[in-house]
Amino acid sequence: MIPLHRPYVGIEEVKELERVINSKWLTQGPRVTLFEDMVKEHIGVKYAIACSSCTTALHLALLSCGVGPGDEVLVADYTYPATGHAVMYCGAKPIFVDIDPKTYNIDPDYLNGMITDKTKAIIPVHTFGQCADIDKIRSMLPKDIFIIEDSACAVGSKYKNKYAGTLGDISCFSFHATKGCGIGEGVW
């Protein structure tokens, strides 16, 4: 068997785990609040909320934008299934947009003709840590369409000197062990 990844866990990580276990706060404790504050400070946003997974974060982001039955959400066609599933959890329909084969991100040139009166949001995926062309995407969207960044693989990535997570209306990161910055299952 060839593993997808082998995370490095050193003595520092073991000490942090011991600290959490000994605190008796195994969920939603002061370390989660500290993590949320660190993320907010690092990328320069007002709010950061830890969720159980990036899928959950995407689902909540869509709901907070009012996405529901009868709505359509534009989604990159090269992504993890959870991106489309989160749209379906809201009763909405994912509309898959082709990617640029050089970047694996949504190709803004394909947006023409895909936006309808049912389009409520777009989820550009920042693939392999490379941010989607948000400026071009934004220029092609009506003002009332939400941009929800799927930044699952883009922790620390920048687009025109701005961090992923600050480019759209809402952003969702993943801190799963297979990502560039893994802290277990925590996401926001």
KOLKEMAR-237329 format. One record per residue (C-alpha): residue number from 1; residue in three letters; x, y, z. Coordinates in nm, 3 decimals, m for minus. Each point is the difference from the previous one (the first is absolute). Layout:
N
<atom dokol="NUM" mifi="Ala" u="X" v="Y" w="Z"/>
...
// end
This chain:
188
<atom dokol="1" mifi="Met" u="0.000" v="0.000" w="0.000"/>
<atom dokol="2" mifi="Ile" u="0.129" v="0.345" w="m0.092"/>
<atom dokol="3" mifi="Pro" u="m0.126" v="0.261" w="0.249"/>
<atom dokol="4" mifi="Leu" u="m0.141" v="0.330" w="m0.126"/>
<atom dokol="5" mifi="His" u="0.216" v="0.179" w="0.256"/>
<atom dokol="6" mifi="Arg" u="0.206" v="m0.056" w="0.310"/>
<atom dokol="7" mifi="Pro" u="m0.031" v="0.299" w="0.230"/>
<atom dokol="8" mifi="Tyr" u="0.298" v="0.087" w="0.212"/>
<atom dokol="9" mifi="Val" u="m0.092" v="0.002" w="0.366"/>
<atom dokol="10" mifi="Gly" u="0.277" v="0.105" w="0.233"/>
<atom dokol="11" mifi="Ile" u="0.033" v="0.050" w="0.374"/>
<atom dokol="12" mifi="Glu" u="m0.150" v="0.349" w="m0.023"/>
<atom dokol="13" mifi="Glu" u="m0.322" v="m0.140" w="m0.146"/>
<atom dokol="14" mifi="Val" u="m0.014" v="m0.274" w="0.262"/>
<atom dokol="15" mifi="Lys" u="0.038" v="0.262" w="0.278"/>
<atom dokol="16" mifi="Glu" u="m0.284" v="0.206" w="m0.151"/>
<atom dokol="17" mifi="Leu" u="m0.224" v="m0.306" w="m0.014"/>
<atom dokol="18" mifi="Glu" u="0.082" v="m0.078" w="0.362"/>
<atom dokol="19" mifi="Arg" u="m0.085" v="0.359" w="0.093"/>
<atom dokol="20" mifi="Val" u="m0.342" v="m0.031" w="m0.164"/>
<atom dokol="21" mifi="Ile" u="m0.073" v="m0.344" w="0.149"/>
<atom dokol="22" mifi="Asn" u="0.105" v="0.115" w="0.347"/>
<atom dokol="23" mifi="Ser" u="m0.219" v="0.310" w="m0.026"/>
<atom dokol="24" mifi="Lys" u="m0.311" v="m0.222" w="m0.030"/>
<atom dokol="25" mifi="Trp" u="m0.111" v="0.221" w="m0.294"/>
<atom dokol="26" mifi="Leu" u="m0.005" v="m0.248" w="m0.286"/>
<atom dokol="27" mifi="Thr" u="m0.238" v="0.212" w="m0.209"/>
<atom dokol="28" mifi="Gln" u="m0.075" v="0.372" w="m0.027"/>
<atom dokol="29" mifi="Gly" u="0.241" v="0.091" w="0.275"/>
<atom dokol="30" mifi="Pro" u="0.241" v="0.290" w="0.040"/>
<atom dokol="31" mifi="Arg" u="0.246" v="m0.148" w="m0.253"/>
<atom dokol="32" mifi="Val" u="m0.269" v="0.020" w="m0.272"/>
<atom dokol="33" mifi="Thr" u="m0.059" v="0.365" w="0.085"/>
<atom dokol="34" mifi="Leu" u="0.376" v="0.060" w="m0.009"/>
<atom dokol="35" mifi="Phe" u="0.020" v="m0.168" w="m0.341"/>
<atom dokol="36" mifi="Glu" u="m0.289" v="0.211" w="m0.136"/>
<atom dokol="37" mifi="Asp" u="0.170" v="0.316" w="0.129"/>
<atom dokol="38" mifi="Met" u="0.333" v="m0.100" w="m0.156"/>
<atom dokol="39" mifi="Val" u="m0.163" v="m0.058" w="m0.339"/>
<atom dokol="40" mifi="Lys" u="m0.186" v="0.334" w="0.017"/>
<atom dokol="41" mifi="Glu" u="0.319" v="0.186" w="0.085"/>
<atom dokol="42" mifi="His" u="0.217" v="m0.177" w="m0.258"/>
<atom dokol="43" mifi="Ile" u="m0.219" v="0.058" w="m0.305"/>
<atom dokol="44" mifi="Gly" u="m0.163" v="0.321" w="0.122"/>
<atom dokol="45" mifi="Val" u="m0.370" v="m0.080" w="0.024"/>
<atom dokol="46" mifi="Lys" u="m0.260" v="0.098" w="0.258"/>
<atom dokol="47" mifi="Tyr" u="m0.145" v="m0.347" w="0.065"/>
<atom dokol="48" mifi="Ala" u="0.123" v="m0.359" w="0.000"/>
<atom dokol="49" mifi="Ile" u="m0.217" v="m0.289" w="0.112"/>
<atom dokol="50" mifi="Ala" u="0.130" v="m0.355" w="0.044"/>
<atom dokol="51" mifi="Cys" u="m0.223" v="m0.274" w="m0.141"/>
<atom dokol="52" mifi="Ser" u="0.029" v="m0.378" w="m0.006"/>
<atom dokol="53" mifi="Ser" u="0.101" v="m0.012" w="m0.368"/>
<atom dokol="54" mifi="Cys" u="0.038" v="0.216" w="m0.310"/>
<atom dokol="55" mifi="Thr" u="m0.318" v="m0.165" w="m0.131"/>
<atom dokol="56" mifi="Thr" u="m0.186" v="0.129" w="0.304"/>
<atom dokol="57" mifi="Ala" u="0.155" v="0.343" w="m0.046"/>
<atom dokol="58" mifi="Leu" u="m0.107" v="0.011" w="m0.366"/>
<atom dokol="59" mifi="His" u="m0.352" v="m0.111" w="0.093"/>
<atom dokol="60" mifi="Leu" u="m0.029" v="0.270" w="0.268"/>
<atom dokol="61" mifi="Ala" u="0.147" v="0.262" w="m0.235"/>
<atom dokol="62" mifi="Leu" u="m0.261" v="m0.082" w="m0.263"/>
<atom dokol="63" mifi="Leu" u="m0.282" v="0.011" w="0.254"/>
<atom dokol="64" mifi="Ser" u="0.124" v="0.334" w="0.132"/>
<atom dokol="65" mifi="Cys" u="m0.021" v="0.135" w="m0.355"/>
<atom dokol="66" mifi="Gly" u="m0.360" v="m0.114" w="m0.023"/>
<atom dokol="67" mifi="Val" u="0.064" v="m0.283" w="m0.246"/>
<atom dokol="68" mifi="Gly" u="m0.293" v="m0.241" w="m0.009"/>
<atom dokol="69" mifi="Pro" u="m0.232" v="m0.206" w="m0.218"/>
<atom dokol="70" mifi="Gly" u="m0.028" v="0.128" w="m0.355"/>
<atom dokol="71" mifi="Asp" u="0.332" v="0.187" w="0.014"/>
<atom dokol="72" mifi="Glu" u="0.306" v="m0.078" w="m0.208"/>
<atom dokol="73" mifi="Val" u="0.362" v="0.027" w="0.111"/>
<atom dokol="74" mifi="Leu" u="0.291" v="0.008" w="m0.244"/>
<atom dokol="75" mifi="Val" u="0.271" v="m0.245" w="0.106"/>
<atom dokol="76" mifi="Ala" u="0.337" v="m0.090" w="m0.149"/>
<atom dokol="77" mifi="Asp" u="m0.025" v="m0.336" w="m0.174"/>
<atom dokol="78" mifi="Tyr" u="0.340" v="m0.103" w="0.135"/>
<atom dokol="79" mifi="Thr" u="m0.049" v="m0.026" w="0.373"/>
<atom dokol="80" mifi="Tyr" u="m0.063" v="m0.239" w="0.284"/>
<atom dokol="81" mifi="Pro" u="m0.363" v="m0.127" w="m0.007"/>
<atom dokol="82" mifi="Ala" u="m0.078" v="0.183" w="0.326"/>
<atom dokol="83" mifi="Thr" u="m0.014" v="0.333" w="m0.184"/>
<atom dokol="84" mifi="Gly" u="m0.295" v="m0.113" w="m0.210"/>
<atom dokol="85" mifi="His" u="m0.151" v="m0.200" w="0.283"/>
<atom dokol="86" mifi="Ala" u="m0.018" v="0.308" w="0.224"/>
<atom dokol="87" mifi="Val" u="m0.209" v="0.171" w="m0.269"/>
<atom dokol="88" mifi="Met" u="m0.230" v="m0.301" w="m0.020"/>
<atom dokol="89" mifi="Tyr" u="m0.038" v="m0.008" w="0.382"/>
<atom dokol="90" mifi="Cys" u="m0.170" v="0.339" w="m0.038"/>
<atom dokol="91" mifi="Gly" u="m0.242" v="m0.137" w="m0.258"/>
<atom dokol="92" mifi="Ala" u="0.173" v="0.205" w="m0.270"/>
<atom dokol="93" mifi="Lys" u="0.153" v="m0.118" w="m0.326"/>
<atom dokol="94" mifi="Pro" u="0.376" v="0.006" w="m0.064"/>
<atom dokol="95" mifi="Ile" u="0.082" v="0.127" w="m0.349"/>
<atom dokol="96" mifi="Phe" u="0.347" v="m0.119" w="m0.091"/>
<atom dokol="97" mifi="Val" u="0.232" v="0.245" w="m0.178"/>
<atom dokol="98" mifi="Asp" u="0.298" v="m0.119" w="m0.204"/>
<atom dokol="99" mifi="Ile" u="0.349" v="0.074" w="0.122"/>
<atom dokol="100" mifi="Asp" u="0.308" v="0.146" w="m0.158"/>
<atom dokol="101" mifi="Pro" u="0.225" v="m0.303" w="m0.065"/>
<atom dokol="102" mifi="Lys" u="0.305" v="0.207" w="0.096"/>
<atom dokol="103" mifi="Thr" u="m0.127" v="0.096" w="0.347"/>
<atom dokol="104" mifi="Tyr" u="m0.274" v="m0.257" w="0.075"/>
<atom dokol="105" mifi="Asn" u="m0.213" v="0.293" w="0.125"/>
<atom dokol="106" mifi="Ile" u="m0.329" v="0.126" w="m0.142"/>
<atom dokol="107" mifi="Asp" u="0.061" v="0.153" w="m0.341"/>
<atom dokol="108" mifi="Pro" u="m0.186" v="0.335" w="0.015"/>
<atom dokol="109" mifi="Asp" u="m0.043" v="m0.007" w="m0.377"/>
<atom dokol="110" mifi="Tyr" u="m0.247" v="m0.288" w="0.044"/>
<atom dokol="111" mifi="Leu" u="m0.228" v="0.206" w="0.225"/>
<atom dokol="112" mifi="Asn" u="m0.165" v="0.170" w="m0.296"/>
<atom dokol="113" mifi="Gly" u="m0.340" v="m0.158" w="m0.051"/>
<atom dokol="114" mifi="Met" u="0.013" v="m0.201" w="0.325"/>
<atom dokol="115" mifi="Ile" u="m0.135" v="0.273" w="0.225"/>
<atom dokol="116" mifi="Thr" u="m0.379" v="m0.003" w="0.018"/>
<atom dokol="117" mifi="Asp" u="m0.263" v="0.169" w="0.212"/>
<atom dokol="118" mifi="Lys" u="0.023" v="m0.308" w="0.227"/>
<atom dokol="119" mifi="Thr" u="0.375" v="0.046" w="0.065"/>
<atom dokol="120" mifi="Lys" u="0.044" v="0.091" w="0.365"/>
<atom dokol="121" mifi="Ala" u="0.372" v="m0.063" w="0.055"/>
<atom dokol="122" mifi="Ile" u="0.325" v="m0.121" w="m0.148"/>
<atom dokol="123" mifi="Ile" u="0.257" v="m0.219" w="0.174"/>
<atom dokol="124" mifi="Pro" u="0.340" v="0.047" w="m0.160"/>
<atom dokol="125" mifi="Val" u="0.239" v="m0.265" w="0.128"/>
<atom dokol="126" mifi="His" u="0.358" v="0.109" w="0.064"/>
<atom dokol="127" mifi="Thr" u="0.156" v="m0.320" w="m0.134"/>
<atom dokol="128" mifi="Phe" u="0.338" v="m0.126" w="0.122"/>
<atom dokol="129" mifi="Gly" u="0.054" v="0.327" w="0.190"/>
<atom dokol="130" mifi="Gln" u="m0.035" v="0.212" w="m0.312"/>
<atom dokol="131" mifi="Cys" u="m0.272" v="0.261" w="0.032"/>
<atom dokol="132" mifi="Ala" u="m0.268" v="0.029" w="m0.266"/>
<atom dokol="133" mifi="Asp" u="m0.007" v="0.319" w="m0.209"/>
<atom dokol="134" mifi="Ile" u="m0.241" v="0.175" w="0.236"/>
<atom dokol="135" mifi="Asp" u="0.024" v="0.341" w="m0.169"/>
<atom dokol="136" mifi="Lys" u="m0.107" v="m0.139" w="m0.335"/>
<atom dokol="137" mifi="Ile" u="m0.268" v="m0.218" w="0.159"/>
<atom dokol="138" mifi="Arg" u="m0.137" v="0.297" w="0.195"/>
<atom dokol="139" mifi="Ser" u="m0.004" v="0.216" w="m0.315"/>
<atom dokol="140" mifi="Met" u="m0.228" v="m0.251" w="m0.172"/>
<atom dokol="141" mifi="Leu" u="m0.252" v="m0.037" w="0.283"/>
<atom dokol="142" mifi="Pro" u="m0.301" v="0.211" w="0.083"/>
<atom dokol="143" mifi="Lys" u="0.045" v="0.173" w="0.338"/>
<atom dokol="144" mifi="Asp" u="m0.263" v="m0.218" w="0.170"/>
<atom dokol="145" mifi="Ile" u="0.187" v="m0.330" w="m0.050"/>
<atom dokol="146" mifi="Phe" u="0.200" v="m0.111" w="0.304"/>
<atom dokol="147" mifi="Ile" u="0.361" v="m0.117" w="m0.036"/>
<atom dokol="148" mifi="Ile" u="0.074" v="m0.286" w="0.240"/>
<atom dokol="149" mifi="Glu" u="0.368" v="m0.097" w="m0.016"/>
<atom dokol="150" mifi="Asp" u="0.078" v="m0.368" w="0.033"/>
<atom dokol="151" mifi="Ser" u="0.343" v="0.054" w="0.151"/>
<atom dokol="152" mifi="Ala" u="0.037" v="m0.356" w="0.129"/>
<atom dokol="153" mifi="Cys" u="0.342" v="m0.035" w="m0.165"/>
<atom dokol="154" mifi="Ala" u="0.105" v="0.365" w="0.021"/>
<atom dokol="155" mifi="Val" u="0.096" v="0.074" w="0.359"/>
<atom dokol="156" mifi="Gly" u="0.262" v="0.275" w="m0.025"/>
<atom dokol="157" mifi="Ser" u="m0.044" v="0.053" w="m0.375"/>
<atom dokol="158" mifi="Lys" u="m0.018" v="0.351" w="m0.139"/>
<atom dokol="159" mifi="Tyr" u="m0.162" v="0.166" w="m0.299"/>
<atom dokol="160" mifi="Lys" u="0.132" v="0.345" w="m0.086"/>
<atom dokol="161" mifi="Asn" u="0.147" v="0.030" w="0.349"/>
<atom dokol="162" mifi="Lys" u="m0.329" v="m0.094" w="0.174"/>
<atom dokol="163" mifi="Tyr" u="m0.044" v="m0.327" w="0.185"/>
<atom dokol="164" mifi="Ala" u="m0.239" v="m0.266" w="m0.119"/>
<atom dokol="165" mifi="Gly" u="m0.289" v="0.037" w="0.238"/>
<atom dokol="166" mifi="Thr" u="m0.023" v="0.377" w="m0.053"/>
<atom dokol="167" mifi="Leu" u="m0.094" v="0.004" w="m0.368"/>
<atom dokol="168" mifi="Gly" u="m0.370" v="m0.090" w="m0.001"/>
<atom dokol="169" mifi="Asp" u="m0.300" v="0.052" w="0.223"/>
<atom dokol="170" mifi="Ile" u="0.071" v="m0.313" w="0.206"/>
<atom dokol="171" mifi="Ser" u="0.286" v="m0.247" w="m0.005"/>
<atom dokol="172" mifi="Cys" u="0.034" v="m0.357" w="0.123"/>
<atom dokol="173" mifi="Phe" u="0.333" v="m0.159" w="0.088"/>
<atom dokol="174" mifi="Ser" u="0.091" v="m0.355" w="0.087"/>
<atom dokol="175" mifi="Phe" u="0.254" v="m0.096" w="0.260"/>
<atom dokol="176" mifi="His" u="m0.032" v="m0.372" w="m0.064"/>
<atom dokol="177" mifi="Ala" u="0.319" v="m0.202" w="0.039"/>
<atom dokol="178" mifi="Thr" u="0.036" v="m0.027" w="m0.380"/>
<atom dokol="179" mifi="Lys" u="0.010" v="0.379" w="m0.050"/>
<atom dokol="180" mifi="Gly" u="0.300" v="0.232" w="0.004"/>
<atom dokol="181" mifi="Cys" u="m0.076" v="0.101" w="0.357"/>
<atom dokol="182" mifi="Gly" u="m0.155" v="m0.291" w="0.185"/>
<atom dokol="183" mifi="Ile" u="m0.124" v="0.024" w="0.357"/>
<atom dokol="184" mifi="Gly" u="m0.219" v="m0.308" w="m0.006"/>
<atom dokol="185" mifi="Glu" u="m0.361" v="0.037" w="m0.105"/>
<atom dokol="186" mifi="Gly" u="m0.048" v="0.368" w="0.084"/>
<atom dokol="187" mifi="Val" u="m0.115" v="0.247" w="m0.265"/>
<atom dokol="188" mifi="Trp" u="m0.158" v="0.339" w="m0.011"/>
// end
